[in-house]
């Protein structure tokens, strides 16, 4: 017989079977009690918990034992969904999950969660439209946990230094913004090209990993090409040879850094004097950021308009 259902249940190795028989026949006390047999059982459970924690790279008090896989699925899905509800209430799953997963999702659906069940094709791959559906929950403000291989510091140590030592530490999720996430091409063999417009501090490889988790198939970043940064596009890039040849002639004016914001020219000498003294101005403008120019066209400041008042956020003039 060729057995192909090891994902559901696997033949127990002789060592594990021997240990189980020993616990059930020789060390069967209640580990929550104080008598000798119970203390021996508790010591055995604590030892097992410590061994599992070491293998997983976590703390022993982060390891919980359940009566079966179904209970574990139920606990992980329902408690995880409730804990992460502030991130959104849209859950993506495949349509071929175990009953323990499907019924947990059915329960969450009754609680108001939106469940997308992706149907694999005949080869088991997730089709293009299913991937597009999975992108939606990742658009907007989301919490992202930085990877271990990053320059973020924890207790004064850079994460990548710890990672190179084989250590993993807890990292706090950080709020990032995904402004646009578009599937542009199916490259075949389970590879897809994405166009991502995001805020600073976003880890694209982590986004790919999280998207793979949402699809239930795993995911990693194969390649990354940055096409724009601070409104400077890749088609404006110059070669090192250009820089060596033309030097400062290639420099852009300061206000080009903020060309995504509308321009505002101060209408009077008195208001321009106030601006140069660091004072706020009265201006009938929609709320938002503006490039502020003097009457002679000189770039003076990046300012924020709010409720009819224009306040400088950063000045660019010499006094």
N, C-alpha and C positions, 0 to 999 in steps of 0.2 A: 504493500500500500504506500502511495505517495501522499503524505499529509501536508495540506497547504493552508491550514487555518490557524497558524501560529499567532496571528495577530489577535485572535479571540482567546485561545487557550493553548498552552504549551506543555508538553511532557515535562514533569518536574525532574530536575537532575537528582541523582542518588544522594548527594550531600544535603540538598534542601529537604528531600523526603525524610532523611534520617533525623535532621534537626527538628522537623515538624513532629515526627513520632515521639521524639524525646520530650518536646514541650507538652504534648497532649497526654503523655503517660507518666512522666517523671517530674515535670515542672509546671503543673496545671493550675497552680494557685491563682487567686484573684490579685492582680498587681496593684489594686487600689486598697488592699488591706495591709495590716501591719504584722501579721503572723509570719513565721519563717518561710513557709512555702510561697506566700504572697510576695515577700521581699525578694525571694529568688526569681520569681517570675518578673517582677518589676525591673530587676537588674538586667535580665535577659532582654526585655523590651527596650530599655534605655540603651543597651549596647547595640542592638539592631538599629535603633533610631540614629545613633551616632555614626555607625558605619554607612548608612544610607546618606546622611547629611554630608559626610566627607566625599562620597562618590559624586554627589550632585553639586558640591561647592556651596552649600548653604549652612545655616545654623541648625542644630538639632531641634530647637523649638519651632522651626519652620516645617518640620516633617510631621504629617498626620497620617494615621492609619485608618482606613475605612474597611467595612465588612466585605466590599466587593467593588469591581470596576464600575458598576452601574451607580452605586452610591457616590463614588468619586466623580463621575461625569456630572451627576445631578448637582453636587455641591460646587464643583468648579464653575459650571455654566451659570447657575442661578445666582450664586453669591458674587461671581465675577461680573455678571451683567449689572447687578444692582450697585456694586461698588463703582463701576465705570459709567453709570447712567449720565453723569454730567458731561461726559464726552459725546454722548449720543445714545439713541435707543434703536439703532439699526444693526442687526446681527446677520452675518453672511455665513451660510453653511452649505455643504453639498447635500444633494437629495438622496444620497445613498448611505447615510449615517446609521449607526446602531440605534436600536429602539431607545436605549438609555439617553442618547443625545437628542433624538427626534422628539421624544416626549417631554424632555426638559425645555426644548425650544417651543413646543406647543404650549406649555405652561406659561413661558415668558410672553408668548404672543397674546395670551389672554390678559396679561398684565399691561398690555399696551405697547410692547416692543414690536418693531417691524422686522420680520424674518424673511430674508431672501435665501431661497433654496436653489443652489446652482445644480443643474443637471449635466453631468459629464457626457461627452459623446461616446461613440462606440469603442474608442481606444482608451477611454478613461481620462482624456484631457478635458480641461475646462475651456469651453468655446469663447470666442472673442467677445460676444455680447455679455457673457457672464463676468469677464474681467472688467468690462466697462461699468457694470453694475456695482462691482466691488470698490471702484474708485470713489464713489459718491461720499461715503462717510469720512473720507480723508480730506475733504475740501473744507476750508474754514479754519477756525482756531481749534487745535487739537493738542493733546499732551503727548510728548515724545520722550522716551527714556534714552539718554545718550548711550552710545556703545562704549564698551570698555576701551577699545582702541580709539581714544579721542584725547584732546589736550586739556579737557576740563579737569580741574583739581578737586580732590576730595581729601580733606584734612591736610592740605598743603602738598599733596602728591598728585602728579599728573596720572590720569587713568591709564595712558598707554604704557607708562613705566611699570605700573602694577600688573597690567596684562602681560607684559613681557616676562614678569616673574611668575606667571601662572596663577596670579591672584585675581579674584573677582570680588568687588565690593558693591554694596547697594548704591544706586544712583537715583536721585530725585528726578521725576519727570518734569520737563520744562514745557511751557506754553509756546507753541510756534503757530505760524499761519501758512496754510497752503492756499494761495490765491487762485491757482488753476492747476488741474491735474487731468491731462488729456491722453488717451491712448491713441497714438499716431500710426502704429504699424504692428502687424503680427509678423515676426521674423521667422516663425516656425520653430519646431522642437521645443515648444513651451517658452519661447523668448518673445518679449514684447518691448516696443519702444514707447517711452512715455515723454511727454512734455510737461515740465513742472515749473511753476512760478511760485516761489516761496520766500518767506522772511529769512532774515539772518538767523544763524543758529540751528538751521534745519540740517539733519543728517540724512542724505538721500539713501545711503545704503540701509539705514534703519527703516526708512519709509518702505523700501522694497521688501525688507524682511517682514514688516508688519502687514503689508499687502498680501504677501504669500501666506501668512498665518490666517488672514481673513478668508482667503480662497481655500484654505485647508490643504494646500499642497506644498507649502514652503516657498521661499523666494530669496534671491540674492541679487545684488547689483553686478552686472557683467562689465559695464562700461559707463563712463560719465563724461559728458561734453558740456561745459558751461558756455552758453551762448550770449549771456547778458549779465551785467553786474552794475548796479546803481545807474541804470539807463544807458550804459555804454554797451554797445552790441559787438559781437565778434567780427562783423564786417567792417568795423572801425579800427580793428586792431592793426598794429604795425609790427614789422619784423625788427629784430635787434639791429640788423644792418641799417634799416631806416633810421633808427634812433641814433646810431653812431654817425650817420651821414648828415642828418638834418638837425639833431639836438633839440634845443628849446623851441624851435619853430613848430614842433609837433604838439606842444602843450596846448590844452584847451583852456578857455577862460573859466574862472571859478564858477560863474553862474550856470555853466553847462552841467554841473553836478546836480542841479535842481530843476532841470528843464521840464520835468514832469508836472511842475507846479505852475499855475498861471502867474503872469507878470502884473505888477501894479506900480505905476509911476506916481510919486508924490506930487500933488497938484500945486502946492504953494511953497514959497520960500520959508514961511513961518513953520509949516509942518515939517519941512526938510530939516530945519534947525533943531526941532524937537527930536526928530529921529536920530540926528547926529549926537544929541545929548543923552540918548538912551531912553527917551520917554515914549509912552504909547501914543497912538494916533487914533482919532475918530475917523472911521471909514465905513461906508455902507457897502460891505462886501459879504458874500456868503461865507459861512464858517469854513475854515481850512487854512492850509499853508500857501504863502505867496512869496514870489521873488520881488523884492522891493527895490526900485530904482529911483535915483535922484532926477531932478529936472534936466540935468545934462546927460542922462543916460548911464551914469555910473551905477554899478551894482552895489547896493548898500547893505542889504540884510535879507535873511530868510525869516519871515514873520508869520505869525498865526493870527488870523481874524476870528474873533469870537464875539457874538452879540454886539456888533458895531464897533468893536475896539480892535486895533491892529497892534500886536505886541511882538517885539523882536525876539526871536529864538536864538539867532546867531548873527553877529555883526561882521561885516567884511570891509569896513572902511578904516582908514587911518586918521587919527585925531591930531 
